[in-house]
Amino acid sequence: MRRPKRRAAAKQTRLREVDEICLLNEWIDAGKPLPRTKPPPLSQSAGPAPAAGEHPEYGACTLFDELPLSQKTKDGLRKAGFTEMSEIQRAALPHALCGRDVLGAAKTGSGKTLAFVIPVNFSRCCLIYSFMFGY
């Protein structure tokens, strides 16, 4: 008798994740930075909080929590101790998340690999859910 409850709970979890990915894709499309642009200076990055239902621009983010990432990704980054983005991450992540090619150079240990892995992981999740649910 327990099996149907587990299946129903698993299905609900998957549907919530699909809804989250759809919202994140809308956010990415709504707030993507202009092509070939650099992030604004740090003093200009903090802006007013967006109204409910609006998607803020994420090109000026300084924290990983401000990016359009899934809650699981944000929790993993926070657990690993990543809260603030490095300069290369601020420059690359907004463009990479919206599917653009990025060419960046920075010294060893500056966070280039993380700036590469986060968008790859997001696009992989989107691809899996699109095959599973036809989105």
matplotlib code that plots the C-alpha trace (Angstrom):
import matplotlib.pyplot as plt

x = [0.0, 2.9, 4.1, 1.4, 2.1, 5.8, 5.1, 2.6, 5.1, 7.9, 5.7, 4.7, 8.4, 9.3, 6.4, 7.5, 11.1, 9.7, 7.7, 10.8, 12.9, 10.2, 10.2, 14.0, 14.0, 11.5, 13.7, 16.8, 15.0, 13.6, 16.7, 19.6, 22.3, 23.0, 25.6, 29.3, 28.7, 30.6, 29.0, 28.5, 30.9, 30.2, 28.8, 26.0, 25.0, 22.7, 19.3, 15.8, 14.0, 11.7, 7.9, 6.2, 6.0, 8.7, 12.1, 15.1, 18.0, 20.8, 23.6, 24.6, 24.5, 27.3, 25.9, 25.0, 21.6, 20.7, 21.2, 18.4, 19.5, 17.4, 17.0, 19.0, 21.9, 21.8, 21.7, 24.7, 26.7, 25.9, 26.8, 30.1, 30.8, 30.2, 28.1, 29.9, 30.9, 34.4, 35.1, 35.3, 32.1, 30.2, 31.3, 30.7, 27.7, 25.0, 26.0, 26.5, 23.2, 21.4, 23.2, 25.9, 29.5, 32.0, 35.7, 37.4, 40.8, 41.6, 44.3, 44.3, 41.9, 39.6, 36.5, 36.6, 35.6, 32.6, 31.5, 31.6, 29.9, 26.9, 25.4, 26.3, 24.4, 21.4, 21.2, 21.6, 18.6, 16.5, 17.4, 16.5, 13.1, 12.3, 12.7, 10.8, 7.9, 7.9, 8.8]
y = [0.0, 2.4, 2.3, 4.5, 7.2, 7.2, 7.4, 10.2, 12.1, 11.6, 12.7, 15.9, 16.6, 16.2, 18.5, 21.2, 20.9, 21.3, 24.3, 25.8, 25.2, 26.9, 29.9, 30.1, 29.9, 32.8, 34.8, 34.1, 35.3, 38.4, 39.6, 38.6, 41.1, 42.6, 40.7, 41.7, 43.7, 43.7, 43.7, 47.2, 48.3, 46.9, 50.1, 50.0, 46.4, 46.6, 47.7, 47.9, 44.6, 43.6, 43.6, 40.2, 38.4, 40.5, 39.0, 41.2, 41.7, 39.4, 40.9, 43.0, 40.3, 39.9, 37.0, 33.5, 33.8, 36.6, 34.4, 32.5, 29.1, 26.3, 26.1, 22.9, 24.6, 27.6, 25.3, 23.3, 26.5, 27.8, 24.5, 24.5, 28.0, 29.9, 33.0, 35.9, 35.7, 36.4, 38.9, 36.2, 34.6, 38.0, 38.5, 35.1, 33.6, 35.9, 35.4, 31.6, 31.1, 32.6, 30.3, 32.5, 31.4, 32.9, 33.4, 34.5, 34.6, 34.8, 33.5, 30.1, 29.7, 32.6, 30.4, 29.8, 26.1, 27.0, 29.6, 26.9, 24.1, 26.0, 26.8, 23.3, 21.8, 24.0, 23.2, 19.5, 19.7, 21.5, 18.9, 16.0, 17.5, 18.5, 14.8, 13.5, 15.9, 17.3, 20.9]
z = [0.0, 0.5, -3.0, -4.7, -2.1, -2.9, -6.6, -6.1, -3.9, -6.5, -9.3, -7.4, -6.7, -10.4, -11.4, -8.9, -10.4, -13.9, -12.9, -11.3, -14.4, -16.5, -14.3, -14.3, -18.1, -18.2, -15.8, -17.9, -21.1, -19.4, -17.7, -20.0, -20.5, -23.9, -26.0, -25.5, -22.3, -19.1, -15.7, -14.2, -11.4, -8.0, -6.7, -9.3, -8.9, -5.9, -7.0, -5.6, -5.0, -7.9, -7.5, -7.1, -10.4, -12.0, -13.0, -12.0, -14.3, -13.2, -15.2, -12.2, -9.6, -7.1, -5.1, -6.3, -4.6, -7.0, -10.2, -11.8, -10.5, -9.1, -5.3, -5.2, -7.0, -4.6, -1.6, -2.9, -3.5, -0.1, 1.5, -0.3, 0.9, -2.3, -1.7, -3.5, -7.1, -8.3, -11.1, -13.8, -12.5, -12.5, -16.1, -17.5, -15.7, -16.9, -20.5, -20.2, -18.5, -21.5, -23.8, -25.2, -25.8, -23.3, -23.7, -20.4, -19.0, -15.3, -13.0, -11.4, -8.5, -9.6, -10.2, -13.9, -13.6, -11.4, -13.9, -16.6, -14.6, -13.3, -16.8, -18.0, -15.1, -15.6, -19.4, -18.6, -16.2, -18.7, -21.4, -19.1, -18.1, -21.7, -22.7, -19.7, -19.9, -23.4, -22.5]

ax = plt.figure().add_subplot(projection="3d")
ax.plot(x, y, z, "-o")
ax.set_aspect("equal")
plt.show()
